[in-house]
Amino acid sequence: MSFHKHFLFGLLTVAAIAQAAPGDIYVTGRNSANIVQFNGTNGALIGTFASGAPVNNGVGLTFDPTGQFLYVANRNSNNILKYNAATKALVQTISGGGLTTPMDVRVGPDGKLYATSGGGAQVYRYDSAGNPLGAFLTGGGLSGPVGFNFLSTGELLVSSALTNQVLKYSSSGAYQGIFASGHGLSNPTNLEARPDGKVYIESGLTNQVMRWDTSGNFVDVFAQGGPLNVALGLGFRPNGNLLVGSNQTNQILEYSGLNGAYLGVFASGGGINLLNGLAIAPVPEPSAVLGMVVGCGFLLRHRRKK
């Protein structure tokens, strides 16, 4: 095989293994010290991603935008675990800054890591190296924070489970008011802002996913039904369908992304006990893939001219 073929093969191979399998689903369980991986296409069990120490009641989990790293809120150990998504190796344990009982974790639009602290009713922030930057939020009556998400404006929405509300904060952490409440919303857990201009919020104790618009106006009860029992964990498949974790039945349920109709159990098993959270590995943007191919072509062409 010629140099340029070796080079192209190697570059594409590295690109393929440097991140988690796009669309695959990763799940944590409250009473199981493991993280389980499912096939994102058909829900088949792939196997255990991580097991035993240091996993200690993992709750919310998320990927960085590239899919290279998986972050896990490690509730009982008051830290965040950072894994290489491709090799499953533990890269770093992130802690400090006041974080206690972490419930969810996300990479913010500024590239910093954010985590809700159930024990401190706060969101804490860390730089890209994992160094603590302290408490992020000021003001508001946040109580029992679980999930959170960023709007496209950079504003932050945080579930306040014990007050049955979702609160809104500015991109600098200043309290802006109640974003969502009422309409039966009870013990809100996870939430996600979508490109359709809607914010999807799990109502944990009514076993529903509700929608609000980005201005905080109630839209509807979008998804319910099936064996859903304590909604905990939310994400969208690449095809647009909604996946919801059912804490008490240890299942991932699928609902139509068009109308919220219940479609069935998408995934279960793997030894998960009291499903706590789920994350879906990001799918690369077509432009990123095209850029890689074009870049490879340019390098190969340059090599031939030498």
Secondary structure as GFF3:
##gff-version 3
##sequence-region A 1 306
A	DSSP	alpha_helix	3	17	.	.	.	ID=ss1
A	DSSP	beta_strand	25	29	.	.	.	ID=ss2
A	DSSP	beta_strand	32	38	.	.	.	ID=ss3
A	DSSP	beta_strand	45	51	.	.	.	ID=ss4
A	DSSP	beta_strand	58	63	.	.	.	ID=ss5
A	DSSP	beta_strand	69	74	.	.	.	ID=ss6
A	DSSP	three_ten_helix	75	77	.	.	.	ID=ss7
A	DSSP	beta_strand	79	84	.	.	.	ID=ss8
A	DSSP	beta_strand	90	94	.	.	.	ID=ss9
A	DSSP	beta_strand	102	107	.	.	.	ID=ss10
A	DSSP	beta_strand	113	117	.	.	.	ID=ss11
A	DSSP	beta_strand	122	126	.	.	.	ID=ss12
A	DSSP	beta_strand	132	135	.	.	.	ID=ss13
A	DSSP	beta_strand	145	150	.	.	.	ID=ss14
A	DSSP	beta_strand	156	160	.	.	.	ID=ss15
A	DSSP	three_ten_helix	161	163	.	.	.	ID=ss16
A	DSSP	beta_strand	165	169	.	.	.	ID=ss17
A	DSSP	beta_strand	175	181	.	.	.	ID=ss18
A	DSSP	beta_strand	188	193	.	.	.	ID=ss19
A	DSSP	beta_strand	198	203	.	.	.	ID=ss20
A	DSSP	beta_strand	208	213	.	.	.	ID=ss21
A	DSSP	beta_strand	218	224	.	.	.	ID=ss22
A	DSSP	beta_strand	231	236	.	.	.	ID=ss23
A	DSSP	beta_strand	242	246	.	.	.	ID=ss24
A	DSSP	beta_strand	251	255	.	.	.	ID=ss25
A	DSSP	beta_strand	262	268	.	.	.	ID=ss26
A	DSSP	beta_strand	275	280	.	.	.	ID=ss27
A	DSSP	alpha_helix	286	305	.	.	.	ID=ss28
###
